[in-house]
């Protein structure tokens, strides 16, 4: 495990950046004020069986279809309750009931369980620049093979402008204990994420976006991760309908189990909106990941992310999302390449009632970076042993849901999920279904 004094350093960094009055731009895909949201789309729900991931790829894929940490980011329903001066609060509460079969408490042990989750939260708004959201999550399983948990989610965001610059900060802490597809077990994680962005609007068409990220993951008996990266983009928006971008990323992953991994990415992006019905965001490029280990070659991987939306008819919309990411595995000396595709149809029924169908397919390979046998001396100029695939999973999911806004503050939905994970390591294969109810109330 890493030195536990490191969180103190992270909070020191947060305090210093806070003193500089940075602020944050939201992470939503549709936020057009931030170039990364245009040219680095983050498809929601592409890699988990019917739900979004627990935050980011390095946190793994939650096996639960209903999780408050996987739900959309909370948004205020109004001005909130004034507390004092610039401070106001917005209470909110999330509740879900799920009955799941085929859920893995341990690899090869598929179980059925009822799950009750309660998440009372509080959004504190500080003036016009800062928000602090705190959401505890209490989860209760009927099956004793799973242990009940009290998880935490804290997000501090801020945003300000200075001339042609938009400056932003996000600091979050997540403690979660979801069952993960990758491990076939419940995994307790403590994750600290810091993101600082500066966007310079040089003229009506040209903009520059600079970003710094720090992500720390502590994951029980599995591999811990310390990641630092910078991602910089230049964008040219020809007109509202068309824009292009070019970006470079450099980063460093330090692992508690296995070698450290420097990596670089070069990407190009396109956004295309020919009218009110169609929108398209594409990013593609290449990642070169090295391993601090003499006999392991680098891993060169084509990467991409894409979101396409089409308004077929009034009240009927179609969305497609795809993504390929490379991330260090929870298992030591492994790296995961995850390719996912999701298609969804959302149909307006009547009033505020909507019906949706979401289908997903995921391929995930686990590549070992342990050196193999070296070639005989003098037989080849090569001094590296090839990387090998230790495990390969393919996941399919189909989710049906019916949702409604019962009044301005209460959203409700019911869902049914079918999921299947086929693995060449039988311990991680499963097939199951989930049915549940979700309630989200904003005071």
N, C-alpha and C positions, 0 to 999 in steps of 0.2 A: 504494500500500500504506500501511497505517497505521504509525505510529511503533512500532517494535519494542520500545520501552521499556515499553509498556503492560502486558506480562505481569508486570513487576516490581510494578506497582501492584496487579494482581490478586492476586499472592501476598501483598502487604502487607495487603490486605483480608482474605484468608484467615487470616493470622497474628493480626490483631486480633480477628476473630470467634472464632478458636480460643481465644484467651486468655479470652474470655467464657464458655467451656464450653458453646457451642451444640452440638447434635447433629442427626442427620439421620434422617428417616423414609424408608424405601425408596420407590421410585417404582412398585411393583407396583400393578396395578389393584385387587387384592383386599385390599390393606392397609386395613382399616377404621378404623385409628387416626388417619387423616389425612383431613380433609374433601375436599381436592382429589382424592384418589383415588376418592372416592365421587361427586363432582359434576363432576369434570373427567376422565372416563375417557380413556385414551390407547389406542385400539385398536391391537393389535399386528399388523403385516403388512397393513394396509389399503391402503397406497399403493405398495407395491413388488410386483414380479411374483413373489409366492410367498414373500417373506421380509419381515422388518420393515425399517424404515428404518434408516439409519446414525445411530441416536441420536435425532434430532429432525428436524422438517420442514425447518428452515433448512439442514440438512446434505445435503439431497437424497435421492433414491431410489436405493439400491444395485441394480445389475443382477444381483448375485450372490445365488443362493438360499441358499448356505451361507457365512456370514461370522461369525467369532467375535464381532465387535463388534455383530452383529445378534442373537446368541444371547441367551437369557434371562440375567438377572443371576446370577452365581455365588452359590451358597449352601453353607455349610459342611456337610459330611456328619457331623461330630461335633465333639468338643471341640478337635481340632487337636493339634499337637505343642507341648508346653510348651517355651518357649525360656528365659525368665527372668522371674520375678515375674509381672506381669500380661500378659506378651506370649506369644502362641501363634501358630503359623503353620499354614496349610492349603495345601499345594501342589495344583495342579490343572493338567490339560493337555487341550487341545482339538485334534483333528485332523480334517480334512475332505479328501476327494478329490471333485472335480467334473469332469465333462466337459460342456462347454457349446458350443452352436452358436448362431449369430445374435448373438453378443456384439459390441458395437461398441467397437473400439479408437479409431476416429475416425468422425465422422458420415459416413454412406453406406458405411463399411467394416465389413461384418459378417463375423466370423471365428469359427472353431472353435478351442478350446484346452482342454487338460487343466490343472487347477488343483490344486496341493497346498498346503494351509495347515496350519501347525503353530503352536499358541499355548500355550506353557508359562506358567503363571501362579502367583502366590503371594498368598494372602490373609493379611494380618497383622491379628490381633485384639489390641486394646490395651484391656485391662480389659473392662468391660461396656458401654462407651459408644462406642468408636471402632473402625473397621475401615479398613484401607488395602489396596486390591486393585491389583496391577500385572500386566498381561497384554501382553506383546509378541506381535506376530503376523507370522510370516514366510510370505509367499505367493510361490509359484513358478508361472509360466505356461510352458507348452510352446511357445506361439506367440510369436515375437520381437516381434510388433506390440505386445504388452503388456509392460510392464516389471515385473520382480520387485520386491517391496517388503518393507520391515520397518516395520510400523506399531506404535503404542503406545497403551495404554489404562490410565490411572491414575485411580482413584476413591477419595477420602477421604470417609468418612461418620462422623457422630457424632450421638448423641441423648441427651437427658437430660430430666428433669422437675423442675419447681419449683412446688410447691403444685398448683394446678389448671392450670398451664401445661406444655405439651410444647414444647421448643425443639429445633430441628434445623438441621443444616448439611450440605450436599453440595458438594464441590469436585471437579471432574473435568478431566482433560486427555485429549483424543483426537487422535491423528495417524492418518489413514486415507487410503488411495489406491485406493478402490474405483472401478470403472467406474460412472458415474452415468447414469441414463436421461435426465435433463434436458439434459445436455451432450453425450452420446454419446461421452464420452472418460473416461479415468482422470483423476481430480482429486485432487491432494494437498491435504488440509485439516488445519489445526491449529485445534482448537476448545477453548476454555476456558469452562467453565460453573460458575457459583456460584449456589447456591440456599439461602436462609435462610428458615425458616418458624417461626412461633410460633402454637400452637394453645391457646386458652383454653376449657376445658370449664366453662361458667358454671353449669350444673346438669345434671340427668339428661337433659334434652331439648335444651338450647340450647348452641351452641358458636360460637366466632369463630376464624377462621383468617386470619392475616396472612402474606403472602409477598413476598420480594424476590428478583429473579433478574437475573443478569448473564451474557450469552452473547456470546462473541467468536469469530468465524470468519475465519480467513485462508485464502484459497483460490486460491493460485497466480495465474494471469492473470485469474481471474474476480473478481467483486465481493466485497470483504471486508465483514463485518458486525460492528458493535458495537451490542448491544441491551441496554437496561435496562428493567425493568418491575416493577410491583407489582401483585399480584393478591390481593384481599381478599374473603373469603366469610363469610356468616353462615348457620348451618344450624340447622334445627329437626327433630329426630327424634321423630315422634309416638310411635312404638313400633319394635320391631325390623323390622317389615314395611314401614314407610313413613317417608320423610323428604323434606324439601324444603330448598332453599337458594337464596340470591341472592348474586351476586358481581359485582364491578366490577374491571376491569383497566385500567391506564394504562401506556403504554410509549413508548419512543423508539428507532427504528432509525436508526443512522448508517451510511451506505454509502460505500465508496471510489469507486464508479462510480454516479453518479446522486444525486438529492436525498435528504435525510434524510426520515424518515417518522414523525411522531407518530401514535399510535393509541390508541383507547379501545374497550373492550368492556363490554357489559352482558349478563349471562347469568342464567338461572334453571335450577335442577337438580331432579331427582326421582330417588329410589331406591325400588324397589318389590320386595319379596320376600314374596309371599303364602304360600310354603311352601318345602319343600326342593327342589322341582324347577325352579322358575322364579326368575330374578333379572333385574332390569332397572335400568340406570343411564342416565339421559338428561340432557343439557345442551343448551340452545339459547339463542341470543341474536343480537346484532347487533354488528358491528365497524365503526367509522368510522375510516378511515385517511386522513390528510392528507399532502400532499407540499409540502415547502418549495420551492415554485416557483410563481410568481404565476399562470401560465396553466394549471395542472393542477388539475382539481376533485378533491374528496375521493372516496374509494372506499367506498361503503356496502355491506356484504356480510352476509347472513344466515350464521351459523355454527352448527355443532352437533357433538356427539360422542355416541355411543351404544354401549352394550354390552348384549346380551341373551343369557342362557344358559338352556338348557332341558335337563333330564335326561329324555330320552324314555323310556328303559328302564334297568334296571341294566346298566351297561357301555356305554350308548349316550348320547352327549350332543351337543347342537347349540349352536353359538355364532354370533351375528351381531354384526358391528361396523361402524359407519359414522362418518364424520368429514368435516368441511369446515374447512380452515385457510387463512389468508392469510399469505403470507411473502414477503420480498424475494427476487428471483430471483438466480441466479448471474450472469445477464447484466445489464449496466448498464442503468439506466432502465427496469426491468421489475419487476412484482410478479406472483406466482403465486397463483391460487386453485385449491386442490386438493380435490376431492370424491371420496370413496372408500367402497366397501362391500365387505365380506368375509363370506362364510358358510362355516362349517366343520362337519364331522361327525366325531366321534371314536368308534371302536368298539373295545371290548375283545375280543381274540381268545381268548387263553388265558394264564394266569399273568401275566407282566408285559409281554405283547406287545399292542400297540395298532396299529390301522390308522386313518389319518385322510385326509380329502379336504378341501382348502381351495380355494375359488373366489373370485376377486376381480375387481372392476371399478373403474376409476379414470378420472375426467375431470380434466384439468389444463389450465387456461388461462393464457397468458402475456400480461399486459396491459401495453402500453407506456405510460409516463408522460411521454414526450417530447411537448412541446406541438405541436399541429397548427397549421394556418393560423388566424389570428385572424379573427373576423367583421369585415366592413367597419365602419368607424367610423360610429356613429350608427344602425346597422341593428338593434341589439339591446342591451339593457342588460347582457347577459352579457359577462363579461371572461375566460372560461375556454374552452379547447378541449377537446372530449370525449376521454376515454380510449378507446383502441382495442385490440382483441385482435390481438396480433402472431402468436400461435401457439396451436394447440389440439391436445392429445393425448388419445387414449382408449386405455386399457390393459386387457387381459384376461389373466387367468392362471388356471391350474388345476394344483394340486399334489397328488400322492399320496405318502404316506409310511408306512413301517412302522417302528415303534420298539419297543425292549425295554430293560429293565434287566437286564443279564446277571448282575450281582450288586450288592450295595448301593452300590458305588462306580463302576461302569462303565455308562454309557448309550450305546446304539448305535442308529442309524437309517439307513435308505436312503430315497431320495426320487427322484421324477421330476416335472419341472416343464415345463409348456407355457406360453409367454408370447407376447404380441403387442402391439405398440405402433403405433397408427395415428396419424399426424400430418399436419396440413395443410402442414407443411414436410417434404418427402420425405426430407431429410437425416436426420431423426430417427425415421423409421419402421423397424421391424425385426420379425422373427418368429423365434423360436428355441425350443430346449428344453435342459434341463439334467438330468443324472442324477448321483447322488453318494452318498457314504457319510460319515456323521458319527460320531465317537467322542468321548466326554467322560468323562474319568477324574478322580475326586477321591480323593486319597490319604488 
